[in-house]
Amino acid sequence: MGPLRGRGTATLVGSLTLTSDSPAATRRIGARLGRRLRPGDVVLLLGEMGTGKTCFTQGIGRGLDSADQVKSSSFVLVNEYAGRLRLYHADLYRLEDPREVMELALEETAADGVLAVEWPERAWDELPPEHLLVRLEWVDERRRRLTFEARGNRYEELAGALPPRAKRRHLGAARGSTRLPNGQAGSP
């Protein structure tokens, strides 16, 4: 998972790293983000197969009050879920040509809701330059590291709202650290 490339990629303005000890904790982190999302927000999910991208998106759906269960959409490029806001869940895994994303007009289609994209590296140049990138990585068989990279001020605000507070340990065993724009480490 190398550096982010794309059309006019916005500058990284901050990052946050959380650790999830279970799929349920990953969903809760996603739900926490989902409750804060607004129309036009874009979340890109980058990670190997099995790291929890769909699990995290299920949490986003829960946070958006979707009645439908978000499912892995490997055979459909975009699924749509109704809720407080419409969730457009794009899975680009089977994409053969990045220009196919341009034809989908994801940014325009999702303007009234939230766009969550799995496997964004298949079409960086066709995705919005301002977004919240979530890197999901294996820590061990059970735990995952979720690194949130904010590209644009709106996404810095979203990432800043994610760390669990002392009284909000309901995120399960999620632990976090932040990387401030000046490069100094901080704790939530």
PyMOL CGO cylinders between C-alpha atoms (Angstrom):
from pymol import cmd
from pymol.cgo import CYLINDER

trace = [
    CYLINDER, 0.00, 0.00, 0.00, 2.16, 2.79, -1.29, 0.3, 1, 1, 1, 1, 1, 1,
    CYLINDER, 2.16, 2.79, -1.29, 1.68, 6.51, -1.41, 0.3, 1, 1, 1, 1, 1, 1,
    CYLINDER, 1.68, 6.51, -1.41, -1.58, 8.01, -2.48, 0.3, 1, 1, 1, 1, 1, 1,
    CYLINDER, -1.58, 8.01, -2.48, -1.68, 9.11, -6.08, 0.3, 1, 1, 1, 1, 1, 1,
    CYLINDER, -1.68, 9.11, -6.08, -4.48, 10.80, -7.93, 0.3, 1, 1, 1, 1, 1, 1,
    CYLINDER, -4.48, 10.80, -7.93, -5.71, 13.82, -9.77, 0.3, 1, 1, 1, 1, 1, 1,
    CYLINDER, -5.71, 13.82, -9.77, -4.85, 16.93, -7.84, 0.3, 1, 1, 1, 1, 1, 1,
    CYLINDER, -4.85, 16.93, -7.84, -4.53, 14.95, -4.61, 0.3, 1, 1, 1, 1, 1, 1,
    CYLINDER, -4.53, 14.95, -4.61, -5.20, 17.18, -1.62, 0.3, 1, 1, 1, 1, 1, 1,
    CYLINDER, -5.20, 17.18, -1.62, -2.49, 17.58, 0.98, 0.3, 1, 1, 1, 1, 1, 1,
    CYLINDER, -2.49, 17.58, 0.98, -2.50, 15.27, 3.97, 0.3, 1, 1, 1, 1, 1, 1,
    CYLINDER, -2.50, 15.27, 3.97, -3.59, 17.53, 6.85, 0.3, 1, 1, 1, 1, 1, 1,
    CYLINDER, -3.59, 17.53, 6.85, -3.60, 15.02, 9.69, 0.3, 1, 1, 1, 1, 1, 1,
    CYLINDER, -3.60, 15.02, 9.69, -3.85, 11.37, 10.60, 0.3, 1, 1, 1, 1, 1, 1,
    CYLINDER, -3.85, 11.37, 10.60, -5.14, 9.18, 13.37, 0.3, 1, 1, 1, 1, 1, 1,
    CYLINDER, -5.14, 9.18, 13.37, -4.42, 5.52, 14.12, 0.3, 1, 1, 1, 1, 1, 1,
    CYLINDER, -4.42, 5.52, 14.12, -6.81, 3.23, 16.03, 0.3, 1, 1, 1, 1, 1, 1,
    CYLINDER, -6.81, 3.23, 16.03, -6.50, -0.47, 16.79, 0.3, 1, 1, 1, 1, 1, 1,
    CYLINDER, -6.50, -0.47, 16.79, -9.53, -2.75, 16.66, 0.3, 1, 1, 1, 1, 1, 1,
    CYLINDER, -9.53, -2.75, 16.66, -9.57, -6.07, 18.51, 0.3, 1, 1, 1, 1, 1, 1,
    CYLINDER, -9.57, -6.07, 18.51, -12.60, -7.53, 16.74, 0.3, 1, 1, 1, 1, 1, 1,
    CYLINDER, -12.60, -7.53, 16.74, -15.00, -7.15, 13.81, 0.3, 1, 1, 1, 1, 1, 1,
    CYLINDER, -15.00, -7.15, 13.81, -17.56, -5.70, 16.24, 0.3, 1, 1, 1, 1, 1, 1,
    CYLINDER, -17.56, -5.70, 16.24, -15.07, -3.02, 17.35, 0.3, 1, 1, 1, 1, 1, 1,
    CYLINDER, -15.07, -3.02, 17.35, -14.29, -2.24, 13.68, 0.3, 1, 1, 1, 1, 1, 1,
    CYLINDER, -14.29, -2.24, 13.68, -18.03, -1.82, 13.01, 0.3, 1, 1, 1, 1, 1, 1,
    CYLINDER, -18.03, -1.82, 13.01, -18.36, 0.48, 16.05, 0.3, 1, 1, 1, 1, 1, 1,
    CYLINDER, -18.36, 0.48, 16.05, -15.54, 2.69, 14.79, 0.3, 1, 1, 1, 1, 1, 1,
    CYLINDER, -15.54, 2.69, 14.79, -17.25, 2.79, 11.39, 0.3, 1, 1, 1, 1, 1, 1,
    CYLINDER, -17.25, 2.79, 11.39, -20.58, 3.66, 13.04, 0.3, 1, 1, 1, 1, 1, 1,
    CYLINDER, -20.58, 3.66, 13.04, -18.93, 6.47, 14.98, 0.3, 1, 1, 1, 1, 1, 1,
    CYLINDER, -18.93, 6.47, 14.98, -17.69, 7.91, 11.68, 0.3, 1, 1, 1, 1, 1, 1,
    CYLINDER, -17.69, 7.91, 11.68, -21.05, 7.27, 9.98, 0.3, 1, 1, 1, 1, 1, 1,
    CYLINDER, -21.05, 7.27, 9.98, -22.91, 9.37, 12.56, 0.3, 1, 1, 1, 1, 1, 1,
    CYLINDER, -22.91, 9.37, 12.56, -20.73, 12.36, 11.63, 0.3, 1, 1, 1, 1, 1, 1,
    CYLINDER, -20.73, 12.36, 11.63, -20.88, 12.08, 7.85, 0.3, 1, 1, 1, 1, 1, 1,
    CYLINDER, -20.88, 12.08, 7.85, -22.64, 14.68, 5.69, 0.3, 1, 1, 1, 1, 1, 1,
    CYLINDER, -22.64, 14.68, 5.69, -23.82, 14.73, 2.07, 0.3, 1, 1, 1, 1, 1, 1,
    CYLINDER, -23.82, 14.73, 2.07, -20.89, 14.66, -0.33, 0.3, 1, 1, 1, 1, 1, 1,
    CYLINDER, -20.89, 14.66, -0.33, -18.42, 13.06, 2.10, 0.3, 1, 1, 1, 1, 1, 1,
    CYLINDER, -18.42, 13.06, 2.10, -16.03, 10.51, 0.60, 0.3, 1, 1, 1, 1, 1, 1,
    CYLINDER, -16.03, 10.51, 0.60, -14.37, 7.65, 2.51, 0.3, 1, 1, 1, 1, 1, 1,
    CYLINDER, -14.37, 7.65, 2.51, -11.75, 5.53, 0.72, 0.3, 1, 1, 1, 1, 1, 1,
    CYLINDER, -11.75, 5.53, 0.72, -10.90, 2.13, 2.23, 0.3, 1, 1, 1, 1, 1, 1,
    CYLINDER, -10.90, 2.13, 2.23, -7.48, 0.72, 1.46, 0.3, 1, 1, 1, 1, 1, 1,
    CYLINDER, -7.48, 0.72, 1.46, -6.31, -2.69, 2.66, 0.3, 1, 1, 1, 1, 1, 1,
    CYLINDER, -6.31, -2.69, 2.66, -5.60, -6.27, 1.76, 0.3, 1, 1, 1, 1, 1, 1,
    CYLINDER, -5.60, -6.27, 1.76, -8.36, -8.83, 1.39, 0.3, 1, 1, 1, 1, 1, 1,
    CYLINDER, -8.36, -8.83, 1.39, -9.77, -9.70, 4.82, 0.3, 1, 1, 1, 1, 1, 1,
    CYLINDER, -9.77, -9.70, 4.82, -8.56, -6.63, 6.72, 0.3, 1, 1, 1, 1, 1, 1,
    CYLINDER, -8.56, -6.63, 6.72, -12.10, -5.39, 7.43, 0.3, 1, 1, 1, 1, 1, 1,
    CYLINDER, -12.10, -5.39, 7.43, -13.02, -2.92, 4.68, 0.3, 1, 1, 1, 1, 1, 1,
    CYLINDER, -13.02, -2.92, 4.68, -16.57, -4.25, 4.31, 0.3, 1, 1, 1, 1, 1, 1,
    CYLINDER, -16.57, -4.25, 4.31, -16.89, -4.65, 8.08, 0.3, 1, 1, 1, 1, 1, 1,
    CYLINDER, -16.89, -4.65, 8.08, -15.94, -0.98, 8.52, 0.3, 1, 1, 1, 1, 1, 1,
    CYLINDER, -15.94, -0.98, 8.52, -18.44, 0.00, 5.80, 0.3, 1, 1, 1, 1, 1, 1,
    CYLINDER, -18.44, 0.00, 5.80, -21.15, -1.97, 7.64, 0.3, 1, 1, 1, 1, 1, 1,
    CYLINDER, -21.15, -1.97, 7.64, -20.43, 0.28, 10.60, 0.3, 1, 1, 1, 1, 1, 1,
    CYLINDER, -20.43, 0.28, 10.60, -20.75, 3.38, 8.42, 0.3, 1, 1, 1, 1, 1, 1,
    CYLINDER, -20.75, 3.38, 8.42, -24.15, 2.06, 7.28, 0.3, 1, 1, 1, 1, 1, 1,
    CYLINDER, -24.15, 2.06, 7.28, -25.18, 1.54, 10.90, 0.3, 1, 1, 1, 1, 1, 1,
    CYLINDER, -25.18, 1.54, 10.90, -24.05, 5.09, 11.74, 0.3, 1, 1, 1, 1, 1, 1,
    CYLINDER, -24.05, 5.09, 11.74, -26.17, 6.38, 8.85, 0.3, 1, 1, 1, 1, 1, 1,
    CYLINDER, -26.17, 6.38, 8.85, -29.19, 4.47, 10.24, 0.3, 1, 1, 1, 1, 1, 1,
    CYLINDER, -29.19, 4.47, 10.24, -29.42, 2.17, 7.24, 0.3, 1, 1, 1, 1, 1, 1,
    CYLINDER, -29.42, 2.17, 7.24, -32.03, -0.55, 7.73, 0.3, 1, 1, 1, 1, 1, 1,
    CYLINDER, -32.03, -0.55, 7.73, -30.21, -2.74, 5.19, 0.3, 1, 1, 1, 1, 1, 1,
    CYLINDER, -30.21, -2.74, 5.19, -27.08, -4.74, 6.02, 0.3, 1, 1, 1, 1, 1, 1,
    CYLINDER, -27.08, -4.74, 6.02, -24.12, -3.60, 3.91, 0.3, 1, 1, 1, 1, 1, 1,
    CYLINDER, -24.12, -3.60, 3.91, -22.64, -6.60, 2.14, 0.3, 1, 1, 1, 1, 1, 1,
    CYLINDER, -22.64, -6.60, 2.14, -19.50, -7.28, 0.17, 0.3, 1, 1, 1, 1, 1, 1,
    CYLINDER, -19.50, -7.28, 0.17, -20.20, -6.10, -3.32, 0.3, 1, 1, 1, 1, 1, 1,
    CYLINDER, -20.20, -6.10, -3.32, -17.39, -7.76, -5.24, 0.3, 1, 1, 1, 1, 1, 1,
    CYLINDER, -17.39, -7.76, -5.24, -19.67, -8.62, -8.15, 0.3, 1, 1, 1, 1, 1, 1,
    CYLINDER, -19.67, -8.62, -8.15, -21.48, -5.26, -8.25, 0.3, 1, 1, 1, 1, 1, 1,
    CYLINDER, -21.48, -5.26, -8.25, -19.47, -2.06, -8.62, 0.3, 1, 1, 1, 1, 1, 1,
    CYLINDER, -19.47, -2.06, -8.62, -21.86, 0.11, -6.56, 0.3, 1, 1, 1, 1, 1, 1,
    CYLINDER, -21.86, 0.11, -6.56, -24.54, -0.78, -4.02, 0.3, 1, 1, 1, 1, 1, 1,
    CYLINDER, -24.54, -0.78, -4.02, -26.87, 1.83, -2.56, 0.3, 1, 1, 1, 1, 1, 1,
    CYLINDER, -26.87, 1.83, -2.56, -28.34, 1.81, 0.96, 0.3, 1, 1, 1, 1, 1, 1,
    CYLINDER, -28.34, 1.81, 0.96, -31.03, 4.14, 2.31, 0.3, 1, 1, 1, 1, 1, 1,
    CYLINDER, -31.03, 4.14, 2.31, -30.68, 5.72, 5.74, 0.3, 1, 1, 1, 1, 1, 1,
    CYLINDER, -30.68, 5.72, 5.74, -30.34, 9.18, 7.31, 0.3, 1, 1, 1, 1, 1, 1,
    CYLINDER, -30.34, 9.18, 7.31, -28.16, 9.74, 4.24, 0.3, 1, 1, 1, 1, 1, 1,
    CYLINDER, -28.16, 9.74, 4.24, -27.88, 7.46, 1.25, 0.3, 1, 1, 1, 1, 1, 1,
    CYLINDER, -27.88, 7.46, 1.25, -24.72, 5.31, 1.34, 0.3, 1, 1, 1, 1, 1, 1,
    CYLINDER, -24.72, 5.31, 1.34, -23.09, 4.53, -2.00, 0.3, 1, 1, 1, 1, 1, 1,
    CYLINDER, -23.09, 4.53, -2.00, -20.74, 1.58, -1.46, 0.3, 1, 1, 1, 1, 1, 1,
    CYLINDER, -20.74, 1.58, -1.46, -18.36, 1.06, -4.38, 0.3, 1, 1, 1, 1, 1, 1,
    CYLINDER, -18.36, 1.06, -4.38, -16.14, -2.01, -4.58, 0.3, 1, 1, 1, 1, 1, 1,
    CYLINDER, -16.14, -2.01, -4.58, -13.55, -1.59, -7.32, 0.3, 1, 1, 1, 1, 1, 1,
    CYLINDER, -13.55, -1.59, -7.32, -11.83, -4.96, -6.80, 0.3, 1, 1, 1, 1, 1, 1,
    CYLINDER, -11.83, -4.96, -6.80, -12.97, -6.46, -10.10, 0.3, 1, 1, 1, 1, 1, 1,
    CYLINDER, -12.97, -6.46, -10.10, -12.39, -3.27, -12.05, 0.3, 1, 1, 1, 1, 1, 1,
    CYLINDER, -12.39, -3.27, -12.05, -10.43, -3.89, -15.20, 0.3, 1, 1, 1, 1, 1, 1,
    CYLINDER, -10.43, -3.89, -15.20, -9.97, -0.32, -16.43, 0.3, 1, 1, 1, 1, 1, 1,
    CYLINDER, -9.97, -0.32, -16.43, -9.89, 2.79, -14.19, 0.3, 1, 1, 1, 1, 1, 1,
    CYLINDER, -9.89, 2.79, -14.19, -11.91, 4.63, -16.85, 0.3, 1, 1, 1, 1, 1, 1,
    CYLINDER, -11.91, 4.63, -16.85, -14.89, 2.49, -15.81, 0.3, 1, 1, 1, 1, 1, 1,
    CYLINDER, -14.89, 2.49, -15.81, -15.02, 4.55, -12.61, 0.3, 1, 1, 1, 1, 1, 1,
    CYLINDER, -15.02, 4.55, -12.61, -15.24, 7.73, -14.66, 0.3, 1, 1, 1, 1, 1, 1,
    CYLINDER, -15.24, 7.73, -14.66, -18.23, 6.25, -16.47, 0.3, 1, 1, 1, 1, 1, 1,
    CYLINDER, -18.23, 6.25, -16.47, -19.91, 5.54, -13.11, 0.3, 1, 1, 1, 1, 1, 1,
    CYLINDER, -19.91, 5.54, -13.11, -19.67, 9.26, -12.20, 0.3, 1, 1, 1, 1, 1, 1,
    CYLINDER, -19.67, 9.26, -12.20, -19.37, 8.29, -8.51, 0.3, 1, 1, 1, 1, 1, 1,
    CYLINDER, -19.37, 8.29, -8.51, -18.75, 11.81, -7.22, 0.3, 1, 1, 1, 1, 1, 1,
    CYLINDER, -18.75, 11.81, -7.22, -21.83, 13.19, -8.95, 0.3, 1, 1, 1, 1, 1, 1,
    CYLINDER, -21.83, 13.19, -8.95, -24.00, 10.18, -8.11, 0.3, 1, 1, 1, 1, 1, 1,
    CYLINDER, -24.00, 10.18, -8.11, -23.09, 10.31, -4.43, 0.3, 1, 1, 1, 1, 1, 1,
    CYLINDER, -23.09, 10.31, -4.43, -23.45, 14.10, -4.01, 0.3, 1, 1, 1, 1, 1, 1,
    CYLINDER, -23.45, 14.10, -4.01, -26.70, 13.61, -2.04, 0.3, 1, 1, 1, 1, 1, 1,
    CYLINDER, -26.70, 13.61, -2.04, -25.17, 10.99, 0.24, 0.3, 1, 1, 1, 1, 1, 1,
    CYLINDER, -25.17, 10.99, 0.24, -21.91, 9.38, 1.32, 0.3, 1, 1, 1, 1, 1, 1,
    CYLINDER, -21.91, 9.38, 1.32, -19.48, 7.58, -0.96, 0.3, 1, 1, 1, 1, 1, 1,
    CYLINDER, -19.48, 7.58, -0.96, -17.46, 4.68, 0.53, 0.3, 1, 1, 1, 1, 1, 1,
    CYLINDER, -17.46, 4.68, 0.53, -14.97, 3.10, -1.90, 0.3, 1, 1, 1, 1, 1, 1,
    CYLINDER, -14.97, 3.10, -1.90, -13.15, -0.19, -1.36, 0.3, 1, 1, 1, 1, 1, 1,
    CYLINDER, -13.15, -0.19, -1.36, -9.99, -0.83, -3.42, 0.3, 1, 1, 1, 1, 1, 1,
    CYLINDER, -9.99, -0.83, -3.42, -9.56, 2.85, -4.42, 0.3, 1, 1, 1, 1, 1, 1,
    CYLINDER, -9.56, 2.85, -4.42, -6.03, 2.14, -5.65, 0.3, 1, 1, 1, 1, 1, 1,
    CYLINDER, -6.03, 2.14, -5.65, -7.61, 0.61, -8.78, 0.3, 1, 1, 1, 1, 1, 1,
    CYLINDER, -7.61, 0.61, -8.78, -8.69, 4.12, -9.90, 0.3, 1, 1, 1, 1, 1, 1,
    CYLINDER, -8.69, 4.12, -9.90, -6.93, 6.87, -7.89, 0.3, 1, 1, 1, 1, 1, 1,
    CYLINDER, -6.93, 6.87, -7.89, -7.10, 9.35, -10.74, 0.3, 1, 1, 1, 1, 1, 1,
    CYLINDER, -7.10, 9.35, -10.74, -10.89, 9.06, -10.96, 0.3, 1, 1, 1, 1, 1, 1,
    CYLINDER, -10.89, 9.06, -10.96, -11.64, 9.65, -7.26, 0.3, 1, 1, 1, 1, 1, 1,
    CYLINDER, -11.64, 9.65, -7.26, -12.12, 12.98, -5.43, 0.3, 1, 1, 1, 1, 1, 1,
    CYLINDER, -12.12, 12.98, -5.43, -8.84, 14.55, -4.24, 0.3, 1, 1, 1, 1, 1, 1,
    CYLINDER, -8.84, 14.55, -4.24, -10.38, 15.53, -0.88, 0.3, 1, 1, 1, 1, 1, 1,
    CYLINDER, -10.38, 15.53, -0.88, -11.44, 12.51, 1.16, 0.3, 1, 1, 1, 1, 1, 1,
    CYLINDER, -11.44, 12.51, 1.16, -10.84, 10.48, 4.29, 0.3, 1, 1, 1, 1, 1, 1,
    CYLINDER, -10.84, 10.48, 4.29, -8.53, 7.58, 3.50, 0.3, 1, 1, 1, 1, 1, 1,
    CYLINDER, -8.53, 7.58, 3.50, -8.80, 4.64, 5.90, 0.3, 1, 1, 1, 1, 1, 1,
    CYLINDER, -8.80, 4.64, 5.90, -5.86, 2.23, 5.71, 0.3, 1, 1, 1, 1, 1, 1,
    CYLINDER, -5.86, 2.23, 5.71, -6.72, -1.14, 7.28, 0.3, 1, 1, 1, 1, 1, 1,
    CYLINDER, -6.72, -1.14, 7.28, -3.79, -3.40, 8.15, 0.3, 1, 1, 1, 1, 1, 1,
    CYLINDER, -3.79, -3.40, 8.15, -3.27, -6.69, 9.93, 0.3, 1, 1, 1, 1, 1, 1,
    CYLINDER, -3.27, -6.69, 9.93, -1.72, -6.43, 13.40, 0.3, 1, 1, 1, 1, 1, 1,
    CYLINDER, -1.72, -6.43, 13.40, -2.26, -10.13, 14.05, 0.3, 1, 1, 1, 1, 1, 1,
    CYLINDER, -2.26, -10.13, 14.05, -4.94, -12.71, 13.32, 0.3, 1, 1, 1, 1, 1, 1,
    CYLINDER, -4.94, -12.71, 13.32, -7.53, -10.86, 15.40, 0.3, 1, 1, 1, 1, 1, 1,
    CYLINDER, -7.53, -10.86, 15.40, -6.47, -7.21, 15.54, 0.3, 1, 1, 1, 1, 1, 1,
    CYLINDER, -6.47, -7.21, 15.54, -6.47, -4.55, 12.84, 0.3, 1, 1, 1, 1, 1, 1,
    CYLINDER, -6.47, -4.55, 12.84, -4.78, -1.17, 12.65, 0.3, 1, 1, 1, 1, 1, 1,
    CYLINDER, -4.78, -1.17, 12.65, -6.95, 1.55, 11.13, 0.3, 1, 1, 1, 1, 1, 1,
    CYLINDER, -6.95, 1.55, 11.13, -5.09, 4.66, 10.03, 0.3, 1, 1, 1, 1, 1, 1,
    CYLINDER, -5.09, 4.66, 10.03, -7.26, 7.61, 9.04, 0.3, 1, 1, 1, 1, 1, 1,
    CYLINDER, -7.26, 7.61, 9.04, -5.58, 10.07, 6.67, 0.3, 1, 1, 1, 1, 1, 1,
    CYLINDER, -5.58, 10.07, 6.67, -7.44, 13.34, 6.24, 0.3, 1, 1, 1, 1, 1, 1,
    CYLINDER, -7.44, 13.34, 6.24, -7.06, 15.04, 2.89, 0.3, 1, 1, 1, 1, 1, 1,
    CYLINDER, -7.06, 15.04, 2.89, -8.87, 18.35, 3.21, 0.3, 1, 1, 1, 1, 1, 1,
    CYLINDER, -8.87, 18.35, 3.21, -10.16, 20.35, 6.18, 0.3, 1, 1, 1, 1, 1, 1,
    CYLINDER, -10.16, 20.35, 6.18, -13.54, 18.61, 6.31, 0.3, 1, 1, 1, 1, 1, 1,
    CYLINDER, -13.54, 18.61, 6.31, -11.83, 15.25, 6.69, 0.3, 1, 1, 1, 1, 1, 1,
    CYLINDER, -11.83, 15.25, 6.69, -9.42, 16.54, 9.33, 0.3, 1, 1, 1, 1, 1, 1,
    CYLINDER, -9.42, 16.54, 9.33, -12.53, 17.50, 11.32, 0.3, 1, 1, 1, 1, 1, 1,
    CYLINDER, -12.53, 17.50, 11.32, -14.00, 14.01, 10.85, 0.3, 1, 1, 1, 1, 1, 1,
    CYLINDER, -14.00, 14.01, 10.85, -10.80, 12.21, 11.86, 0.3, 1, 1, 1, 1, 1, 1,
    CYLINDER, -10.80, 12.21, 11.86, -10.49, 14.47, 14.90, 0.3, 1, 1, 1, 1, 1, 1,
    CYLINDER, -10.49, 14.47, 14.90, -13.93, 13.36, 16.12, 0.3, 1, 1, 1, 1, 1, 1,
    CYLINDER, -13.93, 13.36, 16.12, -13.07, 9.64, 16.04, 0.3, 1, 1, 1, 1, 1, 1,
    CYLINDER, -13.07, 9.64, 16.04, -10.72, 8.97, 18.98, 0.3, 1, 1, 1, 1, 1, 1,
    CYLINDER, -10.72, 8.97, 18.98, -12.49, 7.37, 21.92, 0.3, 1, 1, 1, 1, 1, 1,
    CYLINDER, -12.49, 7.37, 21.92, -12.72, 9.58, 24.99, 0.3, 1, 1, 1, 1, 1, 1,
    CYLINDER, -12.72, 9.58, 24.99, -12.17, 8.25, 28.52, 0.3, 1, 1, 1, 1, 1, 1,
    CYLINDER, -12.17, 8.25, 28.52, -15.92, 7.92, 29.07, 0.3, 1, 1, 1, 1, 1, 1,
    CYLINDER, -15.92, 7.92, 29.07, -16.47, 6.47, 25.61, 0.3, 1, 1, 1, 1, 1, 1,
    CYLINDER, -16.47, 6.47, 25.61, -14.66, 3.16, 25.84, 0.3, 1, 1, 1, 1, 1, 1,
    CYLINDER, -14.66, 3.16, 25.84, -17.72, 1.55, 24.24, 0.3, 1, 1, 1, 1, 1, 1,
    CYLINDER, -17.72, 1.55, 24.24, -15.60, 1.23, 21.10, 0.3, 1, 1, 1, 1, 1, 1,
    CYLINDER, -15.60, 1.23, 21.10, -14.44, -1.99, 22.66, 0.3, 1, 1, 1, 1, 1, 1,
    CYLINDER, -14.44, -1.99, 22.66, -10.73, -2.42, 22.70, 0.3, 1, 1, 1, 1, 1, 1,
    CYLINDER, -10.73, -2.42, 22.70, -10.12, 0.37, 20.21, 0.3, 1, 1, 1, 1, 1, 1,
    CYLINDER, -10.12, 0.37, 20.21, -7.03, 2.33, 21.15, 0.3, 1, 1, 1, 1, 1, 1,
    CYLINDER, -7.03, 2.33, 21.15, -5.69, 5.30, 19.34, 0.3, 1, 1, 1, 1, 1, 1,
    CYLINDER, -5.69, 5.30, 19.34, -2.97, 7.80, 18.68, 0.3, 1, 1, 1, 1, 1, 1,
    CYLINDER, -2.97, 7.80, 18.68, -2.97, 10.86, 16.51, 0.3, 1, 1, 1, 1, 1, 1,
    CYLINDER, -2.97, 10.86, 16.51, -0.46, 12.43, 14.21, 0.3, 1, 1, 1, 1, 1, 1,
    CYLINDER, -0.46, 12.43, 14.21, -0.94, 16.18, 14.22, 0.3, 1, 1, 1, 1, 1, 1,
    CYLINDER, -0.94, 16.18, 14.22, -0.39, 18.29, 11.05, 0.3, 1, 1, 1, 1, 1, 1,
    CYLINDER, -0.39, 18.29, 11.05, 2.96, 19.46, 12.47, 0.3, 1, 1, 1, 1, 1, 1,
    CYLINDER, 2.96, 19.46, 12.47, 4.07, 15.80, 12.69, 0.3, 1, 1, 1, 1, 1, 1,
    CYLINDER, 4.07, 15.80, 12.69, 4.00, 15.55, 16.48, 0.3, 1, 1, 1, 1, 1, 1,
    CYLINDER, 4.00, 15.55, 16.48, 2.30, 12.58, 18.05, 0.3, 1, 1, 1, 1, 1, 1,
    CYLINDER, 2.30, 12.58, 18.05, -0.60, 13.10, 20.43, 0.3, 1, 1, 1, 1, 1, 1,
    CYLINDER, -0.60, 13.10, 20.43, -3.03, 10.92, 22.30, 0.3, 1, 1, 1, 1, 1, 1,
    CYLINDER, -3.03, 10.92, 22.30, -6.81, 11.09, 22.17, 0.3, 1, 1, 1, 1, 1, 1,
]
cmd.load_cgo(trace, "trace")
